[in-house]
């Protein structure tokens, strides 16, 4: 078994879901991984990763709306050093995930027909988000 680690970053424009499936897939191609696993890890505490439908954008919008209603901004949290979205973004990250592991077969991610890998930015303002991708064969 061998492991190789790769990194990339994504510039966000603020809150929202940003699909990174192609970025991860290109690392598999470059790493010549035919069969194995890929783990994607986000190195931040105010954004997360999610596998989500990538065919109909309303599914992503509904998911965002649900989490925003569950954890609204400005509700009296003590941790507000970076604004009213500071603590809510950390809570949203804790309720979701910061890593995903996906099988690879025939050099491709084994995702469902409508599945994509998304960075979920929980902050209002743009950020540069860093990822580590581990390829295991």
KEKE-3310 file (N, C-alpha, C; in steps of 0.2 Angstrom, whole numbers, plus 5000, padded with zeros to 4 digits):
npx = (5004:5003:5004:5000:5001:4993:4990:4978:4970:4956:4947:4935:4919:4913:4899:4892:4890:4903:4908:4920:4924:4930:4943:4948:4947:4956:4968:4968:4970:4982:4990:4990:4981:4973:4965:4958:4958:4952:4955:4949:4953:4949:4957:4952:4941:4929:4922:4916:4915:4905:4896:4885:4870:4873:4867:4855:4854:4845:4844:4856:4854:4843:4848:4858:4849:4842:4852:4856:4844:4844:4856:4857:4865:4872:4866:4868:4880:4896:4909:4913:4924:4927:4915:4897:4895:4904:4905:4893:4898:4908:4900:4892:4902:4905:4894:4893:4905:4924:4931:4931:4930:4932:4929:4940:4940:4945:4952:4944:4933:4922:4907:4890:4877:4872:4880:4892:4907:4908:4915:4909:4907:4905:4906:4903:4911:4924:4936:4952:4953:4961:4966:4970:4974:4973:4979:4977:4983)
npy = (4994:5011:5029:5045:5062:5077:5094:5108:5124:5134:5149:5157:5166:5170:5165:5149:5135:5126:5117:5105:5093:5090:5095:5087:5075:5077:5076:5063:5057:5063:5057:5044:5035:5020:5010:5011:5023:5039:5053:5068:5082:5096:5111:5120:5129:5135:5131:5118:5101:5092:5079:5081:5083:5087:5091:5099:5115:5120:5111:5112:5125:5124:5116:5124:5134:5127:5124:5137:5142:5133:5136:5151:5168:5180:5177:5180:5174:5172:5171:5181:5187:5189:5194:5193:5181:5172:5162:5155:5149:5141:5131:5126:5120:5110:5102:5097:5090:5089:5081:5069:5053:5043:5030:5024:5018:5011:5022:5033:5043:5035:5039:5043:5045:5058:5064:5076:5083:5095:5111:5119:5134:5144:5157:5174:5183:5183:5169:5160:5144:5129:5113:5095:5081:5064:5050:5034:5018)
npz = (5000:4996:4999:4994:4996:4991:4988:4987:4984:4986:4981:4989:4987:4997:5008:5003:4992:4984:4970:4970:4964:4951:4953:4963:4956:4946:4952:4955:4942:4939:4948:4945:4950:4950:4957:4973:4987:4990:5000:5005:5014:5023:5029:5039:5051:5049:5038:5028:5021:5009:5002:4989:4979:4962:4951:4951:4956:4965:4975:4983:4987:4995:5005:5011:5015:5025:5035:5038:5044:5055:5062:5065:5061:5073:5086:5099:5103:5112:5105:5094:5087:5074:5068:5067:5060:5065:5076:5072:5060:5064:5072:5062:5054:5063:5064:5052:5040:5039:5031:5018:5012:4998:4987:4973:4957:4942:4939:4942:4952:4963:4963:4965:4952:4953:4962:4970:4976:4987:4993:5007:5011:5025:5030:5028:5020:5007:5006:5006:5004:5010:5005:5008:4999:5000:4992:4991:4988)
capx = (5000:5006:5000:5003:4998:4993:4986:4976:4966:4950:4945:4927:4916:4908:4894:4889:4893:4908:4910:4928:4924:4935:4949:4950:4947:4962:4974:4968:4973:4989:4993:4989:4978:4968:4961:4960:4954:4955:4953:4949:4953:4948:4961:4949:4936:4923:4919:4916:4915:4899:4894:4878:4868:4877:4863:4850:4856:4840:4846:4861:4851:4839:4853:4860:4844:4841:4857:4856:4839:4846:4861:4857:4870:4870:4861:4871:4886:4902:4914:4912:4930:4927:4909:4891:4895:4910:4903:4889:4902:4911:4895:4890:4907:4905:4888:4895:4912:4929:4934:4927:4934:4928:4933:4942:4940:4947:4955:4939:4930:4916:4902:4883:4876:4871:4884:4898:4911:4908:4917:4904:4909:4900:4908:4900:4917:4928:4942:4956:4953:4966:4964:4975:4970:4977:4978:4979:4982)
capy = (5000:5017:5035:5051:5068:5083:5100:5113:5129:5137:5155:5158:5173:5171:5159:5145:5128:5127:5111:5103:5086:5090:5097:5080:5070:5078:5073:5055:5056:5065:5052:5038:5030:5016:5007:5013:5027:5046:5056:5075:5085:5104:5113:5126:5127:5139:5129:5111:5097:5088:5076:5084:5083:5092:5092:5104:5119:5121:5106:5115:5131:5122:5113:5130:5138:5123:5125:5144:5142:5129:5140:5158:5172:5185:5175:5181:5170:5175:5171:5185:5191:5191:5196:5189:5174:5169:5156:5150:5146:5135:5127:5123:5115:5104:5098:5094:5087:5092:5076:5064:5047:5041:5025:5025:5012:5012:5029:5038:5043:5031:5044:5042:5049:5065:5067:5080:5085:5103:5115:5123:5140:5146:5164:5179:5186:5178:5166:5155:5137:5124:5106:5090:5075:5058:5045:5027:5012)
capz = (5000:4996:5000:4991:4998:4987:4991:4982:4987:4983:4983:4989:4986:5003:5009:4997:4990:4978:4969:4969:4961:4946:4956:4966:4950:4942:4956:4954:4936:4939:4953:4941:4955:4947:4962:4980:4990:4990:5006:5005:5020:5023:5034:5042:5056:5048:5032:5028:5015:5009:4996:4988:4972:4958:4945:4952:4961:4971:4981:4987:4990:5000:5010:5014:5019:5031:5040:5041:5049:5061:5066:5062:5063:5078:5091:5106:5105:5114:5100:5088:5085:5066:5066:5069:5057:5067:5080:5068:5055:5068:5073:5055:5052:5068:5062:5045:5040:5036:5027:5014:5009:4992:4983:4966:4953:4935:4939:4943:4959:4963:4965:4962:4946:4954:4968:4969:4982:4988:4999:5010:5014:5030:5031:5023:5016:5003:5010:5003:5008:5008:5006:5007:4996:5001:4987:4994:4983)
cpx = (5004:5001:5004:4998:4998:4989:4984:4972:4961:4948:4938:4925:4912:4904:4892:4893:4897:4910:4917:4929:4930:4942:4952:4951:4954:4968:4974:4972:4980:4993:4993:4986:4973:4963:4963:4955:4957:4951:4954:4948:4953:4952:4958:4943:4930:4920:4919:4916:4908:4898:4886:4876:4871:4873:4858:4852:4851:4841:4851:4858:4847:4843:4855:4855:4842:4846:4857:4850:4840:4851:4861:4863:4867:4865:4864:4877:4892:4907:4912:4917:4930:4920:4903:4891:4900:4908:4898:4892:4905:4906:4893:4895:4907:4899:4889:4901:4917:4933:4929:4932:4929:4932:4935:4942:4941:4949:4950:4936:4923:4910:4895:4882:4875:4875:4890:4901:4911:4911:4911:4906:4904:4901:4905:4905:4921:4934:4945:4956:4957:4964:4970:4971:4975:4975:4981:4978:4984)
cpy = (5006:5023:5040:5057:5074:5088:5105:5118:5131:5144:5155:5165:5174:5164:5156:5138:5129:5120:5110:5096:5086:5091:5090:5075:5071:5076:5066:5054:5057:5060:5045:5032:5026:5013:5009:5018:5034:5049:5064:5078:5093:5106:5119:5124:5131:5137:5121:5108:5093:5085:5078:5083:5089:5094:5098:5109:5121:5117:5109:5121:5129:5119:5119:5134:5134:5124:5132:5145:5138:5133:5147:5162:5177:5183:5175:5176:5174:5176:5175:5189:5193:5192:5191:5182:5170:5162:5152:5146:5140:5130:5123:5118:5109:5100:5095:5090:5091:5087:5072:5059:5044:5035:5027:5019:5014:5019:5034:5037:5039:5035:5042:5047:5056:5068:5071:5081:5093:5105:5119:5129:5143:5153:5168:5182:5181:5175:5162:5149:5132:5117:5101:5084:5070:5053:5039:5022:5006)
cpz = (5000:4997:4997:4993:4993:4990:4985:4987:4983:4985:4983:4988:4992:5004:5002:4997:4984:4976:4967:4966:4956:4948:4959:4961:4947:4946:4956:4948:4936:4943:4950:4946:4951:4951:4969:4983:4990:4997:5005:5012:5020:5029:5038:5047:5055:5041:5032:5021:5015:5002:4995:4981:4968:4952:4945:4957:4966:4976:4985:4990:4996:5006:5014:5018:5026:5037:5043:5045:5056:5065:5063:5065:5069:5083:5098:5108:5107:5109:5094:5086:5078:5064:5068:5066:5060:5070:5076:5063:5058:5070:5067:5053:5057:5067:5056:5045:5038:5032:5024:5012:5004:4988:4976:4963:4946:4934:4940:4950:4958:4966:4962:4956:4948:4960:4966:4976:4982:4994:5001:5014:5019:5032:5026:5018:5013:5008:5005:5007:5006:5010:5005:5005:4997:4996:4990:4989:4986)
residu = (UNK:UNK:UNK:UNK:UNK:UNK:UNK:UNK:UNK:UNK:UNK:UNK:UNK:UNK:UNK:UNK:UNK:UNK:UNK:UNK:UNK:UNK:UNK:UNK:UNK:UNK:UNK:UNK:UNK:UNK:UNK:UNK:UNK:UNK:UNK:UNK:UNK:UNK:UNK:UNK:UNK:UNK:UNK:UNK:UNK:UNK:UNK:UNK:UNK:UNK:UNK:UNK:UNK:UNK:UNK:UNK:UNK:UNK:UNK:UNK:UNK:UNK:UNK:UNK:UNK:UNK:UNK:UNK:UNK:UNK:UNK:UNK:UNK:UNK:UNK:UNK:UNK:UNK:UNK:UNK:UNK:UNK:UNK:UNK:UNK:UNK:UNK:UNK:UNK:UNK:UNK:UNK:UNK:UNK:UNK:UNK:UNK:UNK:UNK:UNK:UNK:UNK:UNK:UNK:UNK:UNK:UNK:UNK:UNK:UNK:UNK:UNK:UNK:UNK:UNK:UNK:UNK:UNK:UNK:UNK:UNK:UNK:UNK:UNK:UNK:UNK:UNK:UNK:UNK:UNK:UNK:UNK:UNK:UNK:UNK:UNK:UNK)
# end
